[in-house]
Amino acid sequence: MSSASSEPSEFLAVVILGASGDLAQRKIYPALFALYCQGFLPASFKVYGYARSTFSPEEWGERILSRLTCRYTPAADCAAHMQSFMEHGVYRSGSYSEPSGFVAMREEIQRDAGGRLVHVLLYFALPSTVFPEAANMIGRAGWTGGPGFTGWMRCVMEKPFGRDLESFRRLTDELSGNFQESQIYRIDHYLGKEVVQNLLVLRFGNLIFEPFWNRHYVERIELSWYEDMGVGERGAYFDRYGIVRDVMQNHLLQMAALIGMEHPREVPGGVRDEKVKLLKSFSTALSEHCVLGQYEAGMLNGERHSAYTDEASVEVDSHTATYAECVLWANNARWAGVPFVLRAGKGCGERKTEIQLVFRETALNPFAGESGALGSNRLVIRVQPDEKIYLRVNTKRPGLAWTIDEQDLQLHYQSVFSEQIPDAYEALLLEVLKGDRSLFLRSDELEASWAIFTPLLHAMDENRVVVEKYAFGSMGPTGIFKP
């Protein structure tokens, strides 16, 4: 039931828990509308928003309509598409701590299905601390047994999946009473980004890269995530989790796994097996190999920004890190001795996510005495913004002198491709509808990820790691490796 060609005897119920939150309204509803405009949703479907907040139908409609965009529809037809999409949706308020709201929604879905086979895409757009309680109420309301639904049920769950290895295991055990592992789609939206997916083609679809994708030619691998904004309205959440849990243990580590893994038996089906092997080979993150920072007041683009401890809902004496730079090593034959440098920071001087493979210097440099200098070759994968992939090479500048310069051989997405670059949530929700879990996180994958960072996180929680200050608008405190 992954496209409009599905049999009309089937009915799709998309249930969004936490529908009143920022994630649902900023990402999930627009992604569903994009799939609807492209014909990827079945003819018989309905979106059921569920949260504690109360809205009138008019208020709810205005909130969702304000978030939808016309990326896939002509402007003249967009309003009609939006109205048609909204006719497929409702909003219901209820509690996560008792089953009556879920009983009412189950009965409503079954009435709407009218005897057809019911498939349920259940999206947990909630803090992971609420997952077990909501899952238990769903089970008690008869969604997963007894008078439950007749088709498949697939549960999409957002990070963070716990706070450390122990809490992740506990969360997994609590959810197992209501959902099978095969039903759970743990989402890391970076795996849905176009350039991140293209890593697989770049590595394994081009013979030219394989010979030097190893320790003999690569000096280091850098994975950087910078934001030029503070925590904003997420202060309460961020102060509890920090930059390592929010970005490094998931987004950056996932990209590191794709960069470093061995050749999969198939794509995408065999990718997760190889990612797990690579993650299990990583050394534990040590405080002596990490630099932590917290932004203080500073200037960016002529505007003054507050210190982290002056942000709303942040403790005034908080030691939470808003910047982290950690170095990991993979204990395997391909990458022995090659540092994986992971950086993530808020309140920095630019917004950018990219991966760099920095290659070793040229041996016996014949141009050492000439004007200019040979820089290190770099393969750069820019994930966002302005998606591109480029190879930095040394070249002679035109003229009679031997002047050496660095230039880029690049694939610039906006220049080369006329197609729309889909949002990551569009790509991942389509995979859920197809029942393909290849781009989602397995439990053993998260076990390996948490094992890498849990000792460091415990030391940070106990304030045993120094957190340096850096000015908002800078690129963080002094790090271990700087390009």
Secondary structure, 3 states (H helix, E strand, C coil): CCCCCCCCCEEEEEEEECCCCHHHHHHHHHHHHHHHHCCCCCCCEEEEEEECCCCCHHHHHHHHHCCCCCCCCCHHHHHHHHHHHHCCEEEEECCCCCCHHHHHHHHHHHHHHCCCEEEEEEEECCCHHHHHHHHHHHHHCCCCCCCCCCCCEEEEEECCCCCCHHHHHHHHHHHHCCCCHHHEEEECHHHHCHHHHHHHHHHHCCCCCHHHCCCCCEEEEEEEEECCCCCHHHHHHHHHHHHHHHHHHHHHHHHHHHHHCCCCCCCCCCHHHHHHHHHHHECCCCHHHEEEEEEECEEECCEEECCHHHCCCCCCCCCCCCEEEEEEEECCCCCCCCEEEEEEECCECCCEEEEEEEECCCCCCCCCCCECCCCCCEEEEEEECCCEEEEEEEEECCCCCCEEEEEEEEEEHHHHCCCCCCCHHHHHHHHHHHCCCCCCECHHHHHHHHHHHHHHHHHHHCCCCCEEEEECCECCCCCCCCC
